Amino acid sequence: MQKRKQYKPPKSRLETSPTFVLGNREVTAGEVVKVYGIHGVKFKVIGLVTNTHTGVQWVDVYELSKGVPAQTRAFYPDKIKLLPKRRNKRKVV
């Protein structure tokens, strides 16, 4: 009998990057953000996805429901609204 050829899956056209620059700030995976046009919901960043064939980019995020990741959604980078980082409180001596 003749040997079967091994299946080689095609290379993916999608590249995922866990860190990316948005505006003047670097966003990393796990950071909490909001989205313009969607009220009352926060999202946790998974990463920036780029389609190498077409050049389209989007941000994959988890929707947070009571602080727990729920469903996965994707938005264009211009829709992402960064939340201010928490500052350290001064210790009173």
C-alpha positions as MATLAB code, in Angstrom:
seq = 'MQKRKQYKPPKSRLETSPTFVLGNREVTAGEVVKVYGIHGVKFKVIGLVTNTHTGVQWVDVYELSKGVPAQTRAFYPDKIKLLPKRRNKRKVV';
ca = [
       0.000    0.000    0.000;
       0.991    3.525   -0.676;
       1.725    5.865    2.248;
      -0.764    8.635    2.859;
       0.444   12.184    2.577;
       0.428   14.049    5.851;
      -1.997   16.943    6.036;
      -0.295   20.321    6.351;
      -2.706   23.062    7.391;
      -2.355   26.329    5.470;
      -0.547   29.180    7.187;
      -2.841   31.527    9.043;
      -3.327   35.021    7.677;
      -3.960   36.346   11.182;
      -1.181   37.585   13.461;
      -1.900   38.304   17.124;
       0.179   40.682   19.201;
      -0.356   40.882   23.003;
       1.019   44.449   23.206;
       0.333   47.425   20.965;
       0.460   51.217   21.051;
      -2.800   53.152   21.131;
      -2.438   56.912   21.052;
       0.598   57.635   23.215;
       0.188   54.666   25.559;
       1.214   51.020   25.304;
      -1.656   48.596   25.882;
      -0.911   45.064   27.086;
      -3.031   41.934   27.287;
      -5.140   41.890   30.442;
      -5.635   45.655   30.632;
      -9.184   46.907   31.257;
     -10.630   49.328   28.652;
     -13.971   50.761   27.566;
     -15.426   51.078   24.068;
     -16.949   54.209   22.557;
     -20.670   53.732   21.890;
     -21.157   50.899   24.414;
     -22.268   52.184   27.793;
     -21.752   50.557   31.174;
     -19.529   47.693   30.046;
     -15.802   47.175   30.584;
     -13.586   44.908   28.522;
     -10.287   43.071   29.115;
      -7.809   43.155   26.202;
      -6.654   39.888   24.596;
      -4.489   41.491   21.897;
      -4.280   43.220   18.538;
      -5.052   41.008   15.543;
      -3.801   41.859   12.044;
      -4.942   40.203    8.831;
      -1.703   40.039    6.832;
      -3.562   39.502    3.561;
      -5.758   42.641    3.741;
      -3.968   44.713    6.411;
      -7.103   45.136    8.546;
      -6.533   45.420   12.305;
      -8.863   44.903   15.249;
      -8.630   44.425   19.019;
      -9.921   41.192   20.568;
     -11.397   41.660   24.047;
     -13.335   39.774   26.730;
     -16.523   41.408   27.960;
     -16.390   41.643   31.758;
     -19.578   40.657   33.556;
     -19.260   41.433   37.291;
     -15.475   41.324   36.899;
     -15.474   37.856   35.293;
     -14.590   37.419   31.578;
     -17.712   36.461   29.634;
     -18.031   36.578   25.845;
     -15.304   37.466   23.342;
     -15.771   40.507   21.115;
     -13.682   42.459   18.603;
     -13.495   46.194   17.883;
     -11.483   48.469   15.628;
      -8.635   50.219   17.504;
     -10.199   53.682   17.047;
     -13.235   52.574   19.145;
     -11.100   51.697   22.204;
     -11.139   54.157   25.113;
      -8.289   53.779   27.599;
      -9.030   54.112   31.291;
      -6.605   56.144   33.414;
      -4.078   54.068   35.322;
      -4.463   53.992   39.089;
      -2.005   56.102   41.017;
      -0.336   54.984   44.196;
      -1.845   56.519   47.316;
       0.429   58.517   49.554;
       1.137   56.951   52.886;
       0.303   59.185   55.811;
       3.044   59.087   58.432;
];
